[in-house]
Amino acid sequence: MREALLVWFVFINLISYLIMSDDKRRARERKERIPERTLFLLAVMGGALGVLVAMYAKRHKTRHSSFVVGIPLLLFLNAVLYTYFLR
């Protein structure tokens, strides 16, 4: 169980980072965007760290208060849940 959870953690955060980065690319190119709901869903599913890192590395969604406040809160929730299940 522990190994599966660690694999999930790496996988979902990598995917979250890549999708957030892709949304930034799409924004620059004025293409169809990835819905914010999808980005939050990835964060809820355990990928808040990947979304947060991409937010600041790519300077994307850093002016949206829902992201500036919501993603760190989801990261805290992710940390609590991962800690609980890894015990």
N, C-alpha and C positions, 0 to 999 in steps of 0.2 A: 504494500500500500504506500509506504513512504517513497519508494522509487518512482512509482506512478505519479504521485503528487508532485514530486520534483520535476519530472519530465513535463507534466502539465504546466507547471509554473514557467519553465523555460519556453515551452511552445507558445503559450497564450501571450506571454509578454513579447516574444519575438514577432508574432503575428500582429499584435497591437501596435508595436513600433512601426512595422512595415506599412500597415494600413494608414496610420496617422501620417507617416511620411508621404505616402501616395496621395493622400488628400491634400497635403501642402503642394505637391507637384501639380495636381489637378487645379488647385486654386490659382497658381501662377499662370497656367496655360488656359485658364478660363474654360475648363471642361466641366462635365457633370461631376458633382461632388458626392462624397460619401456622407450620408445623413449623420447628424450629431448623435442621434439615437443609437446608431450602430457603434459609434466610438464609445459612448457610455456603456453600452451592452458589453463590449469587450472588457472594459474596466471592471464592470460588475462580475464578469466571469473569471476574474483573477488577473487581468492584464493591466491593472491601473499603473503599475510601475512602468510598463512599456509605453503607455499613453503619456504619462508624465514626463518621461525622459525625452520622448519625441516632441512634446509640446515645447520644451525649452531648447532642445538641440536644434530644432527646425524653426523656432519662433512662430509656432502655429497655435492659434486659439488662445494665446496668452492675454488677449484683451477681453475675452468672454468670461464674465464673472462666474457663470455656471461651470466652466472648466477650471478656472483658477481656484475656486472653492470646492467644487464637487469632486474633482479627480484626487486631490490630496485626502479628502474624507474617505473616498473609496479605497485609496491606498492603505489608509489606516485600517479600514474594515477588512481588506484583503490580508493584511499582516496579522490581524487578530485571528481570522479564520484559518490561515495557513499554519499559524502557531498551534492553534487548537487541534487541527487534524494531524500535525506532525508529532504531537506528544504521544 
